[in-house]
Amino acid sequence: MSRLVYSTICSLDGYIADADGKFDWAEPDPEVHAFVNDLERAVGTYLYGRRTYEVMAVWQTIGGPEHPAVENDYADIWRAADKIVYSTTLEAVSTPRTRLERAFDPTAVQQLKESSDRDLGVGGAALAASVFRAGLVDEVHHLVHPVVVGGGTRALPDGVRLDLELVDERRFAGGVVHLHHRRRSS
């Protein structure tokens, strides 16, 4: 059975985007980017909401000698994975290995976890909230940036309790801290 992993880059005060929807402060430096690449190698299927998919779809076209090696590496990782986009407003997907679902179905995601030999990754705060509420999250990776943005899109949903244990942490030269938590066994 695979794990469902929520990985996010967030501010110290817990936001993935500021009140204006900007997240330029979250751009990883090469050291952090390489680390993220290594985390993402285990993901066989990404679960995205519409907005996150639209942001991430750029990785389908990034690549070549004009891009840093770390970006080319991530683009290869992203293109090799399957993607499921949950949206009621998106008319069609624009990338290969991608399917569109109109509604989030926790039972279908649980079945996907049980049948997959590679991990599932969830991206986007709204979809992640649904996955948390359904009790499907197994691990959480936070890359906490040394910035306070004062509001915006929260990295973690309100109204959800999930008991976790810290299994790893890492500090990066630029001030980013990685925190890896796993669901506590019942």
C-alpha positions as CSV (number, residue, x, y, z in Angstrom):
1,M,0.0,0.0,0.0
2,S,1.3,3.4,-0.8
3,R,1.4,6.5,1.4
4,L,-0.5,9.7,0.8
5,V,1.9,12.5,1.4
6,Y,1.1,16.2,1.8
7,S,4.2,18.3,1.0
8,T,4.0,22.1,1.1
9,I,6.2,25.1,1.2
10,C,4.9,27.6,3.8
11,S,5.7,30.7,5.7
12,L,6.6,30.6,9.4
13,D,3.1,31.7,10.2
14,G,1.6,28.8,8.3
15,Y,0.6,30.2,4.9
16,I,1.3,28.8,1.4
17,A,0.3,32.1,-0.3
18,D,-0.1,35.6,1.2
19,A,-3.3,37.6,1.3
20,D,-2.7,38.8,-2.3
21,G,-2.3,35.2,-3.5
22,K,1.5,35.7,-4.0
23,F,4.1,33.1,-3.1
24,D,7.2,34.5,-4.7
25,W,8.8,34.4,-1.2
26,A,8.6,30.6,-1.4
27,E,10.8,30.0,-4.4
28,P,13.3,27.3,-3.3
29,D,17.0,27.9,-3.7
30,P,19.0,25.2,-5.5
31,E,19.8,23.3,-2.2
32,V,16.1,23.2,-1.2
33,H,15.0,22.5,-4.7
34,A,17.3,19.4,-4.9
35,F,15.9,18.2,-1.6
36,V,12.3,18.6,-2.8
37,N,13.3,16.6,-5.9
38,D,14.5,13.8,-3.8
39,L,11.2,13.8,-1.8
40,E,9.1,13.8,-4.9
41,R,10.9,10.9,-6.6
42,A,8.7,8.5,-4.6
43,V,5.4,10.0,-5.9
44,G,3.7,8.1,-8.7
45,T,0.5,10.1,-8.7
46,Y,-0.2,13.7,-7.8
47,L,-3.7,14.8,-6.6
48,Y,-4.3,18.5,-7.5
49,G,-7.1,21.0,-7.3
50,R,-7.5,23.2,-10.3
51,R,-5.4,26.2,-9.2
52,T,-2.5,24.1,-8.1
53,Y,-2.6,22.1,-11.4
54,E,-2.6,25.3,-13.4
55,V,0.5,26.5,-11.5
56,M,2.2,23.1,-11.8
57,A,1.5,22.4,-15.5
58,V,4.4,24.7,-16.4
59,W,6.6,21.8,-15.5
60,Q,5.4,20.0,-18.7
61,T,7.3,22.5,-20.8
62,I,10.3,23.4,-18.7
63,G,13.6,21.9,-19.7
64,G,16.7,22.2,-21.7
65,P,20.2,23.6,-21.4
66,E,18.9,27.1,-20.6
67,H,17.4,25.8,-17.3
68,P,19.4,24.8,-14.2
69,A,19.9,21.1,-13.7
70,V,17.8,21.0,-10.6
71,E,14.8,22.4,-12.6
72,N,15.3,19.9,-15.4
73,D,15.4,17.1,-12.8
74,Y,12.1,18.2,-11.2
75,A,10.5,18.6,-14.6
76,D,11.4,15.0,-15.4
77,I,10.0,13.8,-12.1
78,W,6.8,15.7,-12.6
79,R,6.3,14.5,-16.2
80,A,6.9,10.9,-15.2
81,A,4.0,11.0,-12.6
82,D,0.3,10.6,-13.2
83,K,-1.9,13.5,-12.2
84,I,-5.5,13.6,-11.1
85,V,-7.1,17.0,-11.2
86,Y,-10.3,17.6,-9.1
87,S,-12.3,20.5,-10.6
88,T,-15.8,21.4,-11.4
89,T,-14.7,24.4,-13.5
90,L,-11.8,23.2,-15.6
91,E,-13.0,22.2,-19.1
92,A,-10.0,19.9,-19.9
93,V,-6.5,19.1,-18.8
94,S,-3.6,20.2,-20.9
95,T,-0.8,17.7,-19.9
96,P,-0.2,14.0,-20.6
97,R,-0.7,11.4,-17.9
98,T,-3.5,13.6,-16.4
99,R,-7.1,12.9,-15.8
100,L,-9.9,15.2,-14.7
101,E,-12.3,14.3,-11.9
102,R,-15.3,16.4,-11.1
103,A,-15.5,15.5,-7.4
104,F,-13.2,14.3,-4.7
105,D,-14.1,10.7,-3.8
106,P,-12.4,9.6,-0.6
107,T,-13.3,5.9,-1.3
108,A,-11.6,6.1,-4.7
109,V,-8.5,7.7,-3.3
110,Q,-8.3,5.0,-0.6
111,Q,-8.6,2.4,-3.2
112,L,-5.8,4.1,-5.2
113,K,-3.6,4.1,-2.1
114,E,-4.2,0.4,-1.7
115,S,-3.5,-0.5,-5.3
116,S,-0.5,1.8,-5.9
117,D,3.0,0.7,-5.6
118,R,4.2,4.4,-5.5
119,D,3.2,7.2,-3.2
120,L,0.4,9.7,-3.8
121,G,1.1,13.4,-3.3
122,V,-1.5,16.0,-2.7
123,G,-1.1,19.6,-3.7
124,G,-3.2,22.6,-3.1
125,A,-4.7,23.8,0.2
126,A,-8.4,23.2,-0.6
127,L,-7.9,19.7,-1.9
128,A,-5.5,18.9,0.9
129,A,-8.2,20.0,3.4
130,S,-10.6,17.4,1.9
131,V,-7.9,14.7,2.1
132,F,-7.1,15.6,5.7
133,R,-10.8,15.6,6.6
134,A,-11.2,12.2,5.0
135,G,-8.4,10.8,7.2
136,L,-6.2,9.8,4.2
137,V,-3.0,11.7,5.0
138,D,-0.1,9.5,6.1
139,E,2.8,11.9,6.1
140,V,3.3,15.7,6.1
141,H,6.4,17.5,4.8
142,H,6.6,21.2,5.6
143,L,9.4,23.4,4.1
144,V,9.1,26.4,6.4
145,H,10.5,29.6,5.0
146,P,11.8,32.4,7.4
147,V,9.1,34.9,6.5
148,V,5.9,36.0,8.2
149,V,3.2,37.0,5.6
150,G,0.4,37.8,8.0
151,G,-2.5,36.0,6.3
152,G,-3.5,34.3,3.1
153,T,-4.0,30.6,2.2
154,R,-3.4,28.4,5.2
155,A,-1.1,25.4,4.7
156,L,-3.2,23.2,7.1
157,P,-7.0,23.1,7.4
158,D,-9.0,24.3,10.3
159,G,-11.3,21.8,12.1
160,V,-9.0,18.8,11.6
161,R,-7.2,16.8,14.3
162,L,-4.4,14.5,13.3
163,D,-1.9,13.2,15.8
164,L,1.6,13.2,14.2
165,E,5.1,12.3,15.2
166,L,8.2,14.1,14.0
167,V,10.4,11.7,12.2
168,D,12.9,14.0,10.6
169,E,14.0,17.6,10.3
170,R,16.6,19.4,8.3
171,R,17.9,23.0,8.3
172,F,19.1,24.6,5.1
173,A,21.7,27.3,4.7
174,G,19.1,29.9,3.5
175,G,17.0,29.5,6.7
176,V,14.4,27.1,5.4
177,V,13.6,24.2,7.8
178,H,12.1,20.9,6.6
179,L,9.8,19.1,9.1
180,H,8.7,15.6,8.3
181,H,5.8,14.2,10.3
182,R,4.1,10.8,10.1
183,R,0.6,9.8,11.3
184,R,0.8,8.3,14.8
185,S,-0.2,4.6,14.9
186,S,-3.5,4.0,16.7
